[in-house]
Amino acid sequence: MSTDDRRGQHAARRPAPDPLSPVRLGPVTLRNRVIKAATYEGLSHRARVTQDLVDFHVGYAKGGVGMTTVAYCAVAREGRTDRHQLYWTDESLPGMRALTDAVHAEGAAVSAQIGHGGPVAEPRGNKAPALSPSRFLHKQSMSVAHQIDHAGIARVTEAHAEAARRAIATGFDAIEVHLGHNYLISSFLSPKVNKRDDEYGGSLTNRARFARDTLRAIRDAVGDRIAIIVKMNMDDGVPGGFWLDEAIPVAQWIEADGTADALEMTAGSSLLNPMYLFKGDAPIEEFAAVMPQPIRTGVKLVGKRFIREYPYRDAFLLEDARQIRAAVSMPMILLGGITDRASMDLAMREGFEYVAMGRALLREPDLVNRIADEPATPSLCIHCNKCMPTNFTGTRCVLVDRTTTRSSGWGKPESYVG
């Protein structure tokens, strides 16, 4: 089917659905089309689920989302971007089951974002080298990511499949496979980071091989027992990086492979340009305050070169995501600046089946319920992005005092669940 045919097909669809109506996503039925986007919570401890992490996601379930996303569940120890981050150990599984049970009790579905941090991973905390398609100096952390070899690629591919199996075993309704932000698989897609000269480098076909093989391994492992969402960059936000002209054919290959139930398009590079995804203010002072020395001083002195500022507007990824939408027929999730009923309805009119909300829900976890009661309800999020540095101490909106609802045991073994 040509791009024009697909565009015509979407234009001829039934009238835009109500974003708060039930919908299928792979094998699961969601009570509405609103997904809490993956925002790293900073609430796990030594790769274990804490009561605060459970409460974080139960809050969004009570607040009305169709599905909430647990982020970030690394597929390997060395793939974590924080030393306390979840990964799929035997010890973590009871807590994950407790979390999914608690979310289900409130009527929402729950997804696990899985992936490998690659060059974005934190080697000191992980006590293991960060991995990358090619040797890479991470200037901000002053650490070197090592080139992953063929055995490592095979190991990480299978680790994704095993994470998907364990997600099923612990009650998750969906997994979100992270192919964005220059995490490991995304960095293979990027010609800026991937300088290999073997079958994983050079042409787009080669650079996409790791992504496609990993998705195939996941699908072969789990079949249709769990929904598979692919979160993939459209634009790294850096010169010479992965961009829309390459994202379109990769999306088409994923659709043809039959390895995903939905696509969620994103942008930016946690490695090279982290604010490109978020738009809005760049809180440099707040970032510096949570960094150890000497990184703190470096952020204060030259942070504006790395933590850039981009103007915010609602539905800010729509223009690019629309081009992916025209090129594929599979279900899609619109991410980026979804803040109110108007932006939800816009996404539906543009042919997207679901929307993902992030910062607006951090400010107001019950926003979906309030929009259901009064469609004209505005979001109170001001896109100051001061929530971003809080992921080191528990992700939250700094404009709302929720300290009284946080369990006193956060970050301590007695706060573990399961």
Salt bridges, closest charged atoms under 4 A:
ASP4 OD1 - ARG7 NH1 2.91
ASP18 OD1 - ARG341 NH2 3.19
GLU41 OE2 - HIS57 NE2 2.76
GLU78 OE2 - HIS116 NE2 2.73
GLU78 OE2 - ARG155 NH2 3.03
ASP90 OD1 - ARG166 NH2 2.69
ASP101 OD1 - ARG97 NH1 3.49
GLU158 OE2 - ARG165 NH1 2.99
GLU162 OE1 - ARG165 NH1 2.86
GLU162 OE2 - ARG166 NE 3.09
ASP173 OD2 - HIS104 NE2 2.70
GLU176 OE2 - LYS231 NZ 3.95
ASP198 OD2 - HIS150 NE2 3.53
ASP198 OD2 - ARG196 NH2 2.83
GLU199 OE2 - HIS150 NE2 3.05
ASP220 OD1 - ARG216 NH1 3.16
GLU246 OE2 - ARG207 NH2 2.60
ASP257 OD2 - ARG212 NE 2.85
ASP261 OD1 - ARG219 NH2 3.33
GLU286 OE2 - LYS386 NZ 3.63
GLU319 OE1 - ARG313 NH2 3.93
ASP345 OD1 - ARG341 NE 2.94
GLU350 OE2 - ARG322 NH2 2.94
GLU353 OE2 - ARG13 NH1 2.83
GLU353 OE1 - ARG325 NH1 3.07
GLU364 OE2 - ARG370 NH2 1.93
ASP366 OD1 - ARG370 NE 3.56
